[in-house]
Amino acid sequence: MSTQHSLAEVLHRALKFLQVYGPEDPKAHVVLKGVKQILDEQMEFSDKLEIDASLGRYRLLLNGQPLEGPLPSVKALAQALTERSVLRLTFHRGLHADELKLLFFILQLRPQRLKELGGAGTFRTELGPILLEEGTPDAPTIKLPTGPTPSLEDLQPAAEALGLADAPPPPPRPKATQPLGNLARLLGRSPGPPAGPAPEAPPPAPPPPVPEGPRQPIKVRIAAPVPDETVYLPPREVTDNAIPVPPAEPSLAPPPRPELAPDIPVTMPAPMPVPLVDEPQVQPPSEPEFSPLPAPEPLPEPPAALLPDALPLPDLADLAVPPGRIELAEPVPPTPDPPVAALPEPPPPPPPSPPPRAEEPAGPGLADQLHDLLDAIQKAAQPTPPPGFNFPFATEHVEGLRKVRLPFADLSPISGITEHMGLSKVDPVTLRDALRQALFRLPPGGQGAILLGLPTFPVGEQGLRRALDYLAPEMLAQTAAEILTRDQLKTPQLAFLVATLQCCVRDRDLSLEALKGRLQFEGWGIDDLESLQEAILWEAQGTDTKLRSALDDKKDLLDLDGNQVMALARQTLRKGDLEGLGRILDSLDGAFQGKELPRRAQAAAILADLAECVEDPGIPEPLLDRVHQLVQRHLREEKGQEALGWSCQAMETLLGSRMRSGDFSGAYREIQSILDMGAAHLADPDLDWKVNAFQDLVVRLAGPLNMAALVPALHDPKALEALPQLHSLLALMGQPAARYLAVCLGLEEDRERRAQLLAALKAIGRKASLPLREALQSPDWFMVRNAVDLIGEIQDGSSYEDVARCLAHEDARVRHSVLVALRVLDPVRAAKTLGEALHTADPALQLEITAVLGELGQERVLPDLLAVFRTGKGGADGERLRLRIIEAFTTLKHPDAIPSLQAVFKKKGLLTRLEPVGIRLAAAKGLAAIGTRESKEAMALALEIESAEEVRSVLRQFLVGGA
């Protein structure tokens, strides 16, 4: 399999696996690890892997080369990318499994749902070294330059695009704009020339005088328009490295087409040649046949100064011309055949009006320039604000904006844009209208990013800043409405978002009115808007004011929304006001002692949110102990299901923090006390739900987040003293912890680390039986052997049948472990199972089974041993098996084995030899071990027919002296 083949197939299979099993499945970690390993191997010799989907729906490029591989895999991967408007997917070094997990989550979303979330580019920041470029392949368009007087050279690209000319395109015209330094860097383009006055170019030399000559008629023929095939030519092409200059007179709709005569002769001075292109005749069919016209006579090159004024052509950009119906006739030679009637000399044309200056942009053109500028800025936005002292956002504001995926745009690179675009000469109303159009065309979230970046606005750009400040309330209302529709925020969450955005708005009252008007458009009522206004005003207050309003002004803390109380608690913690946080805990304690169940549930929800602060921003130790005691007392005394559920969530957070910090003994005591509380309610049938809640709490404590912190402690040499405590804690958590350890055992490659995991599973005991039985189905032989050994060590008799089925395993090491485990689990059942397996097993396994049967000493296995002994095969393997069976007869000492042992001393036939001496000696020993009269008679008969003196002496010794 080629490298490219494996890459396409691995990405496709990983996507399908995560679609079926989900990213939280334990095996998903294995899949993501494998994908990461393959990508890392691919990038050992290259800095990146770029998958290009711009060629079409079912074609992909890998670093510029076609991506080969199975057609279904490549086709499915290309379809997943193109349906989600992902033009390019680039992997850089430093990948992480979580970033790959997010990438597959994006490719699993329905295209419509992904579009509602803002597109794949919304997750650009969280993807890290994985870059997504959105877009679709551009369709070819016909672009003609616009202006007052387009020349025939300007018509050349249009003629070639329409298929009317075969001549090479004229050289590109020099760009009239120059890139702006820091703006060019923002847009990812090459920087322009250094700032400063440009060197003055020398004045052009005056053209030589041109003598006046006779005028020569030129015939320009424009075909009549064809109905239903009209194409409006687009405006001039915008340059790539500069802000385009808008046309002088924009038109929102094409003007009516004039009815022109087929042939219009126009006269012009003789020295003025017209550079014409030999163009084929265009025929009406879909595949026209071209016939070149005769080339015109060569004319002398005219001075460049006469070209603009010599022939005033109509503005073709404003005409609606049918495609493929533009014909430029050749100049008519001054011959009498065919005669062409010349028109009277027209009056001299008025001087052409100069093109509009860049300093005086018009409305739609200015809006386009501003949109390109703002779109580039919002695409470069970051999830966190850039460093600076002028940002008004608190830590909780940044966290809230990160939750709603609203980035910060850095507006500092637009320094100098006023001078470059000539905005100082634009009146404020025109600038606001153009800016409003530009902002409206930004993608969802773009206005919010620009609004959050206002603190970084350059000081010198006052005109544009005033326009942005004027539109800031509208931007806030639009951003809040977009996030509300996308994330379905509740009223307190929306109020917190609005209060954060208001940090960038100068007129907060106006922004509040704009938001209310925008939400009325979404269907909000007056009561809902008033509640939202009160919540926004609450969030706009300081921490001290909130505490005083909630605790000192004869109000109850529970009258506030839970999110508001949570924000207040976090602000109090970050401020370091331990007294204020203690007063909040006092208020919650009083609510727990009340008789109203809804208030107790609300207080428990607030306490659960407060427990989330144990790691970030962190609760001081004295207050943390008080929180623990408060939660424990509520778990013991609460009899409401909803309130108890919130307290269980709080305890889960606190215990998870203890386990991740290495306090295994403290976590063990807490869990043991919870289980004791559950056991105390077992006798009360009305509180079964409370026992189940405690059991579910213990199960959740063994979740992936906590276990991911406990497993490394098993391998830490510095934590050897705490290893017994950790084993006890894992045993207390039981089966969920064993399941996680079994998954880790299958993934671990180091033998020493596997031994540490096996010791932890052994410490869990019989609670690990179910994960170990599932491990018996593993394709890895060492995983099956370890599971069998553990089942035997913990003596789990319920797993006997699952272990017995492993007798057919292809690996001899596994089969040996199975024999040992069966012997320990149930000796009686093992004798029956091994006796039945003795008939069909291979010789090597028969030897081991026979040895185990002899050690078991079960007489019920004697018929199976006798059957195999009588039908034993010859050769070395057969002799070893018969010898091992005789040893089992010796151990069993059963009289039924005497005939088989006596038959060993007889010859099988005239041409067959006797049994080997070793087998005859073992048979003599077996007969002597049985010690009955029949066995002695058998030895006497064997002595008579035995010919080997060595065997005869042994038989004589057993007969005379006993065993």
N, C-alpha and C positions, 0 to 999 in steps of 0.2 A: 504493500500500500504506500503510495507516495505521500509526501508531507502535505501537499495541498489537498489531496484526497482525504486524508485523516482529519484535517482542520475543518473542512466542510461537513463531514459526517459527524464529527464530535460535537460541533455547535448545534447541528440539527437534532442529534439524539439527546443532548442535554436539554434542549428546549422542550422536546416531547416528554422527557422524564419528569421535568418540573411541572409541566402542564397536567400530568396524570397524578403524580404523588404529592405535589405541592412543595414549596421551599422549606417547610418546617419538618419534613420527613427526615429521620436520622440518616437515611442513605443519600439525601440531597447534598450533605457535606462531602460525601465521597465523590459525587459527580462533579461538584464545583472544584474540588481539589484536583481531579483529573483534568478538567478543562484548563485550569490555571497552569498545571504542569506542562501541558502540551503547548500552550501559548508562550510560556517562558522558554521552552526549548526552541520554538520557532524564532524567538527574538534574541537568541544567543549571537546570531551573526547579522542582525539588522536592528535598527533602533525602533522600528514600528512595524505593524502589520495593518495595512489599509485594505479594507474590503470595499470595492467601488461598485455600487448598484446603479450607476447612471446610464448604462448601456441599454437597459430594458428590463422587462419584468422577470425574465428567467436567465439572465446572464450576469456573471459577477467577475470582477477582476481582483486579484490579490497582488498588491504592490505593482500594478500595471500589467500583470500577466493574467491570462484567463485562468480562472479557478476551476481546476479539473476535479473529477470525482463522480460518484453515483449521481445520475440525473435527478432522482427524487430528492436527494439531500440538497443539491445545489438549487434546484427549482423551489423547494420549500423555503430555504433560507432567503433566496432572492425575493420571493413573494412576501415573506414576513417583513423584510426591510422596506420594499417599495410601497406596500399597503400602509405603512406607518410613516411614509414620507422621509425615510432615512436614506439620504443620497450616498453618504460615505460613513463607514464604521472603522475607526482607527484604534488599535490597541498599542499602548506604549508600555515601557518597562515599569515595574513596580505595581503590578496588578494585585488586587486583594479579592478574596472570595466574596466579600460582601458587595463589592462593585460588580462582579460578575452576576451575583444574585439579583441586583437591581436591574442589570441589563436584560436578563431573561424575564424579569417581571415586566419590563417595558414591552418586550416582544410578545408577551402573552396577552397584553391588554388588547381589547378590540380597537380597531382604528378609530371608530367614532368616539369611544370613551377616552382614548389617548388624545384626540383632538380637543375634547372638552376640558381635559386637564392642562391644556396649553401646548401639546405636542411633546415630542421626545426631547426637544431642547430645554424643556423645563427642568429636566433632571441632569442637565449638563454638569452642574457643580458637584452633585453627589457621586457622579460616575468617576471622578478623579482622572486617572490616566486613560480612560476610555472616552474618546471624542466621538460625538454624533454630529453629523452635518445634515441639516434638513434641506429638502428641496426636491424638485423634479427636473428631469432633463428639459432644457429649454428648446422649444420648437423654433425652426428657422423663421425669421421675420424679414420683411422688406423694409429697409430704412432709407429714407432720402433726406438729405440735408434741407433745412428750411431757411428761408431768408428772403430778402426783397428781390434778388436777382440770381437764381441758381444758374450756373453755367453748365455746359455740356459735360465737362469733367465731373461735375457734381451728379449728373444723371447717369454716369457710367456704372456705379454700384447697383442702382436700381435696374438698369438694363440687364446687367449680368444676373441679378437675382430673378428677373422675369424670364431669363433664358433668351434674351434678344441680342446678345453680343458675346463674342468669343475672345475679345481683346483682354489683355491683363488689366487689372484694376490700376487706377492712377495712384501715385504716391500719396500717403496720408497727409492730410492738411495739418499744419502746426496747431497744437492745442492753445486755446486762448486763455486758459486758466492755469495756474500753478498750484501745486499742493501746499497745504498749510502744514507746518512742521509737526507740532504735537498731534494735530488732527490726523495727519497721515500715519503717524505711528499708531494711533488708536485704531484706524481702519485697517492696519496691517500692510500698508503700502510704503514704498520707499520715500524717505524724507525729501522735501523740496530743497531749493537753494537756500543758503543762509540768509537770515534776516538782514535787512539793510537796503539802501537804494540801489537799484539795478544800474549797471553801467549803460550810459546812453549810447545807442547805436548811431553810427554815422548816417547823416541824411542821404537818401537815395539820389543817385545822379539823375538829372532831368533827361527824359527820353529825347532822342533826336527828332527833329521835325519830320513829319510824314507828309509827302505831297498829296494834294487832293487829286483824285482820279475819278474816272467814270464809275458810276454806281452799277452794281451787278445784282440782279434779283435772286433771292433765295426762297425756295418754296418749303414751308413747314406744313406737313400734313398730319392732322390728328383724326384718327378714325372716330366714327360716330359711336356713341356709348351703346353698350350691349345691356339690355335689361337683366336684372337678377344676377349679375356678375360683378357688381360694383364693389371695389375695394378702396377704402380710404387709406391713403398713404400715411404712415405714422410720422411723428415729428423727428427731428434730427437725433442722431445717436448721442447718448451722454458719455462723456469721457470717463475712464476708469479711475484716474488718479486725481480728480479734482471735482469740485462742486459744479454741476452744469449751469450754464448761463441760460436763463429762460428765453423763449422767443419774444420778439417785440410785441407782437399783437396775437395773443393766444385766442384760439377759437374753440368753443365748447362743442360745436357741431359743424360738419363740413358745409360750405356754402353751396348753393344750387349750381349745377353744372351749366355752363353756357353752351348754347348751340352754335358750334363753329362750322364754318364752311369746310368742305373737304380739302380745298387747296387755297392757301392764302399767300400770294406772292408778297415778299417784303424786300425792299431795296436797301442797300447798305454801301458804303464806300468800297471801291475796288481793292485797295490795299488791305482791307480787313478780312482775313480768311477766317473761316469757321471750322474749328477742328471737329470733324464728323467721324463717326465710327461706322465702319462697314457692318451694317446690321442685316440679318436675314429677314425675309418676309415672313410674317406670322400668319398662319392659316387658322381658320376656325376649328378644325378637328382637335381632339385631345392630344394627338401626337403630330404636331405640325411638321411639315417639310420645309426646310430652309434652302433658299436659293440666294447666294450673295449677289449684291448689286455691283455694278461696275464701279471701280475706284475712281474718286474724283481726281481732277488734275491737281498736281501739287502746286500749292500757293506759297508765296514767301511768308515767313513768320512775322506777324505784326508786333508792334510794340505792346508791352504788357499794360501800358497806361491806357490804351484805347479799348481794351477788352471789356471793362465793366460798362462803358457808356455806349458801346457800338450797337449792341443788340439787346434791347429790353425784352427779355422773355417773360411770359406770365409765371406767377408763383404756382408751380405744379404741386406744392405741398397742400394747397387749399383746394385742389380739384379732385373730384371723384372720378377716377379713371378706371375703366375695366381692365382687369389683368390681361396682359399679353396683347393690348390693342394700342400701344404707343408706337407710332412710326415717325421717324425723322427722315425727311426726304433729302436727297443729295442736292448740292447746289447746281442750278441749271446753267450749263455752259452758254456763253454768249454766241450762240449759233442761230440761224434763222429757222432751223427745223428741230424740234417743234417750236413754233412761235409762242412766246410767253408775254403776255401784256403786262408791262410794268406799271405799278401804281404810282401815283404822284408822290413826290418826296414828302415824307411826313415831317411835321415840325420837330425840332430837336427835343429829345426827352428831357424832363426835369432832372436835376441832379438827384442821385439816389440818397435817400435818407440814411443817416449813419445808423448802424446796429445799436440796440439798447446797451447801455453800459451796465457792467456788473454791479455798480454801486446803486442802481435804481431798478431793483427787481420788481416784477409784477406779481400779482396775487398768487395764481396757481403755480408759477415757476418757483417762487419763494417757498411755497408750501412743500414742493418736492424736495428742494434743497434741505430744508429744515427736517423733513422726514428722514432723508438719508442720513443726516447727521445724528438725529436722536435714535434712529434704529441701530446705527453702529455703536452708539454709547450704551444702549440697553442690552445689546448682545454681549458686551464686555462686562456686564454687571457681576458682582461677587456676592456670595451668601452672607458675608459679614462686612461691616463698614470698614473702609480703609483707615489706617491709623491717622489720628488727628485730634486736636483738642477742641475743635469746634463742633463736635457731634453732640446733639442733645439727647441721645438715646441711652437709657439705662440698660442694665444687663437683662432684666426681664423683658424689655422691649425687643432687644435683639433676639432673644429666645422665641418670643411670640412671632416675630417676622419670619424666623427660620421655620417654624412649624407650618406656617401658611405658604412657605416657599416663595417669599417675596424678596428679591435680591436688592442690593444697594448699587446704584450707578455712580461712577466717579465722573463728575462734570468738569474737573480741572483741565483736561486736555483741550477744551474748546477756547482756551485763552487766545485772543486775537481774531475770533470769528466775526466780530462786529466790523472791523476794518476790512477783512477779506470779502465779506458779503455785502458791505456797504449798508449795514443795518442802521447806521446813525442818520441816514437821510430818509428812512422809511417812517412814515407817521405811525404812532402807537396803535391806532385802530387796525391799519393794514397788517401790522406785525402780529397783533393778537389773533386776527382772523387766520392768517397763514399758519401761525403756531398751533391754533386750535385744530386746523385741518391735519397738520402733521401729527399731532398727538392722537387724534382719533384713528389714524391709520396704523398705529403701533399694535403689535400683538398683545393678547391679554397679559396683564402684569407689567407691560412696558411703561405705562403712565405711573404706576406705583414706584418702579425703580427710578424713574426720573425725579419723582417727587422726593424720594428719600435721599437723592443725591444733591438736593438744593444746597445743603450746608457746604458742599465743596465747590460751589459756583465761583468762578474767578471774580475778583473784585472789580476789574476794569470793564466788565461786560454789563453795564448797568441797564442798557435798553432791553436786552433780552431777559435779564433777571426780572425787571419790572413786569414784562409780559408774562413770564412764568409765575410770578407771585400773583398776578391778576387771575391766571387760570388755575392756580393751585387748588381752590375749593372744588372746582369741577373735576380736577384730576383725583382728588381725594374721594369724591362721591363715586366716580366711575370705578376706581380701584376697589373700594369697599364693596360695591355691588357685584363686581366680578368674582371676588373671593367668596362672598356670601353665597352666590349661586353655585360656585364650584365645590366648596367644602361644606356647605350647609351649616354655617356657624350658628351657635346659639347667641342670644342677646348679650350676655356678659362677654363672650369671646369677641363678638363684633364691636362692642364698646371698647374693649381693650385695644383692638386693632385701630379703631378710629382715633383713640387717644394717643396712640403711638404715631400715627400719620399726622396728627395735628401739631406735633413738634416741629414740622417743617412748613406749617402754614401760618402766615402772619395774622390773618383775620379768621379766628376760630369760630366766631359767631356766624360769619358768612359760610364757612365750610359746613357747619352744622345744618344750616338752612338748605344748602345745596344737597347734602346727604338725605335730608328728609324728603326733598322733592324727588330725588332719584329713587328712593325706596317707595314713595307713593306710586311711582310709575311701575314698580314691581308688585304692587298690590298690598302694601302695608296700610294698616288702619291708623287712625289718630291715636288710639290708646297704645298701640305697639310703638309708635314713634315717640310718644311721651316717655314710655318706659326706657326706650333706648337713650333718650336725651338725659334722663336721670342717671343711667349707668355710665354714660360718657362723662358727665360732670363729676361723678364719683371717682372715676379713673384719673381724671385730670388733677385731683387733689394730691397733696403730699402725704407721706407716711404718718407723720405726727397728726395731721388733720384727720386722717382716716381713723387712727386709733382713738382720738378724742371723740370723734363723731360716733364711733361704734361702742365705746366703753364708758365714756365719761358723761355723755349727754343724755343719760337715762334711756338709752336704747339698748337693744339686745343684739349681740353679735349675730345670732341666727336669723335676724330679720334681713340680713344681706344675703346675696347669692353666694353659693359655695365657691365659685370661681373668684369672686371679689375677695372673700376671706382668704383664699389661697394666695392670691397676689399680695394681699396685705401681710400675710405671714412671711412670704419670701422677702418682701421688702424690709420687714422688721429684722429678719435674720441677716440679710446683707448689711444692714445698718449697724448690726451688733447690739441692738436694743433687747437684751435678755429679759429685762423687766417687762417690757411690752409683750414679749412672747409668753412669759409666765402668766400674764393676765389673760391672754387668749386661752391658755390651757385651763385656767380657773373657770372661765366661762364655759368651756366644753365639759368640764367635770360637773358643773352645776346642771348642765343639760342632761347628762347621763343619769343623774339622780332624780330627774323628773318622771312623771307618770305618762306624759304624752309621747306615744310611740313615734309619730312623725318627726318630732324635735330630736329625739334620741337618734333616729336614723340620719337626720341632717348633721348632727354633731359627729356621728361616726364617720360620715363621708368627709367632713372637714378634717378629722383626725387622720383618715387614710391619706388624704392629700398632703397633710403636714408630714407624715412619715416618709413621703417621697423626697423630702429635703434632707434626709439623713446623710446622703453623700454629696449632694449639690443643692444648696450652698454649704450644707453641713450644720448639724445641731450640736451645740456644746454638750460635754459629757453630763453635767448635772441635769440639764433639761432632758437629755436623751434617756436617762434613767427614769425620770418622771413620766416621759411618754410611754416607756415600757410598762411601768406599773399601771398607768391609766388604761392601756389596752388590755392588759391581763385581767384587771378587775372587771372591765366591761365584758370580756369574753366569758367570765365566770358567772356574772349576774344577769346578762342580757337574755331575754326570752322572746325577742322579736327577730324574725328571720332576716329582714332587710338590714337592720342595724348590726346584727351579728356578722352578716356577710361583709359589711364595710370594715368591721374590726378585724376579721380574718385577713382581709387584704392588707390592713396596716401591719398586722403581725408578720405576714409573709414578707413584706418589705423590710421590716426591722431584722428578722432572722436571716434573710438573704444578705443583708449588709454585714451581719456578724460572721457568717460563714465566709464571705469573700475577704474579710479582714483577718481571718485565721483564728477567730475565737471559737474553736470547735467545742470546747467544754461548755461554754455559755450557751451556744446553740443547742447542744444536747440537753441541757437542763430545761431550756424553754420548751423544746419539742416533747420531752418526757412529761412535763407538767400539762401540756395540751392534751396528750393522750390520756393522762390520768383524769383530767376533767371530763373527757368523753366517756371513759369507763364508769365514772360516777353517775352518768345519766343513762346507762344501759338498762337499768331497771325501770325507767320511766318511759312507757310507750309514747307518751305525748311529746317527748323530746328526742325522738329518733332523728329528726332533721338536724338537731344540734350535733349529735354524734357524727352524722355523715359530713357535716360542715367541717368538723375537726379533722376527719380522715382526708377529706379533699385538700385541706390546708397542708397536711403532711405530704401528700402526693405532689402538690405544686412546688413544695420546697425542693424537690428533686428534679426540678425543671432544668432545661439546658443552660440557662444563665448561671445558676448556682453550681451545677455540676461542672461546668467549664472552668470554674475557679477551684473546685475541690480536687479534680483529677491531677492537675500539675503538682499539688501538694503531696500526692502519693510518690512522685518521682523526685522530690526535692530532698537532697541529703541533709539540708539544714533543719528539716522538719521531722527528723526521725523520732524525736522525743514526743512529738504530738501525734505520731502515727497511730498508736492504740486508740487515742481519743477520736481520731478521724475514722478509724474502722468502726468504732462504736456508733458514731453519728451516721455512717452509711448503713449500718445494720438497722438503726432505728427508722431510717427512711424507707428501707425495704425494697420492694420490687421495682419501683421507678428508678431508684439509683442503680440497681443491678442491671436493668435494661440499658441504661446509658453506658455503664462500664462494659457490658458485652459488646456494644457497638464500637467502643474504643479499642477493645481487645481485637476485634476483626480488622481494625485499621492500623494498629501498631505493628511496626516492622522490627523493632528492637526486642531481643529475647529477654533482656533484663527488665525492661519496662513492662513486657507482657507478664512476667512473673509477679511484678508488683500489683498488676491489675487482677491476676488470679488470686493473690492473697486477699485483696479487698473483697472479691466475690465470695471467697470462702468464708470471710468474716460475716458476710450478710447471711449465709446459711441457706435454709430451705426457702426463704423468700425469693431467692434467685433461681428457683427451679424453672419457672416458666421462661425467662430469657435464655436459660441454658438449653432447654428443650428446643427453642427456636434456633439456637446456634448449631444444633446437630444437623440442620439443613444447609449449612454453609458449604460452598465449593472448596474452601481451603481445608486441607487435611489437618493442619495444626489446630485450626479453630474447633474442628469436630473432636479431636483427641483431647484438647483442653476441657471442652465441655463434658466429655465422658468422664475424665478424671475427676472433675469437680463434683459431678453428680455422685460418683462413687464415694468421694471423701465426705460429702454432706449426708450420704446415705438416704437419698430421697427415693423411697420405694415406689412412689407414684410415677417415676420416670422410667420404670423397668422396660416397658414395651418399646419406648422410643430408643432406648439404648440397645435393646436386642436387635432392632432392625439394622443397626450399624454393623452387624456381623458380616454383612455383604459388602462392606466398604472395600474399595480397591486398594487402599493403603494398608500394609501389614502392621504398621505401628498403631493405626486406629483399631484394628481387629484385636491386637494384643490388649489394648486398654479396655476394650469392650469385655473381654473374657474376665479381666480382673474386676471390673465394675459389677458385672452380673454376679460373680461369686460373692461380692460383698452385699449387694442389694437384697438378694433373696436366694439362698443356696438351694432350696427345694425346687423352686421354679427354674433356677439356672441349670440343675441337673437334667430336667426334662427338655429344656430348650437346647442345651448343648448336645444331648443325646440325639435329638432329631436332626440337628445341623451336622452331626458327624458323618451322615451318609452322603451328603451332597458337597461337603467342603473339599477344598483342594488339599493335597498331601501335607503342605506346611501347616495349614490351619488344623487338619486332623491331629497332627502331633500335639499342638497346643491344647486342643479340646480334650484329647485323651489324658494329658497330664492334669488338667483342671478336674476332670471327672474322677480321676484317681484320688485327688486331694479332697474332693467333696465327700467321698465315701458313701454315696447313695447307691443302695442295691438296685434301685429302679433303672439304673443305667446299664446293668449287666446285659440285658438282651441286645441293646444297641452295640455294645462292645463285642459280644460274641458274633453278631451278624457281620460286622466289619472285619473281625479276625478271620472268619471262615472264608470270606470273599476278598481277602486282601490281595493286592497286586504284587507282582514280583519286582525285582530290582532293588536298588539301594533304598529308595523311598519306602517301598513295601516292607522291607526288612526292618527299617527303623520304626515304622508304624506298628508292626506285629510285636516288636520288642517292647514298645511303649504300652501296648494293650496288655501284654503279659505282666508288666509292672503294675498296671491297674488291677489285674486279677489278684496279684499278690497283696495289694492294699485292701481289696474288698474281702478276700478270704471266703468266697462263697463256693459251696460244693458244686454248683451248676457249671463252674468253669473247669472241673476235673476232666471231662471228656475232651474238651478242646486242648487242654494242656497235655493229655496223654497222647493225642494224635500228633503232637510235634515230634515224637520219637519214632514214628512209623515212616516207612518209605512210601512215596506216593505212587510209585509204579516201577516197572523194570528199568526204564530208561531215565528215571528221575532220581536226583540225588536227595540225600537227607537234608533236613533243615540245618542252617548254619549252627556251629558249635555254641555261639553266644546265645542263640534263641533256645537251644536245648538246655543249656545251663540255667537260663532264666525260668524255663518251664519247670525244671527240677526244683528250683527255689520256690516257685509258686505252689507246687504240690506240697512241698514241705511246710509252707506257711499255712495252708489250709488245715493240715494236721488231723484229718479224719481217717477212718479205716479205709475208706474208698481211695483216698489220696495215696496211702501207703501201698495198697495193692497196685495202684497205677504205677508207682515208682518201681515196684518189684518187677512188673511186666516190662517196664521200660529198660530195667537193668539187664534183662535177658536178651533183648534184641539190640541193645546199644553196642556199637563196635568201637567207639572212641574211648580209650582208656581214661582220658581226662574227665569225660562225662560220667563214665562208670564209677570212678572214684568219688565224685560228688554225690551220685545217687546212693552209693554204698554208705557214705558218711551220713547222709540224711536218714537212711533206713536204720542204721545202727545207733547213731547218737542223737537223732531228732533234728530239729530245725537248726 
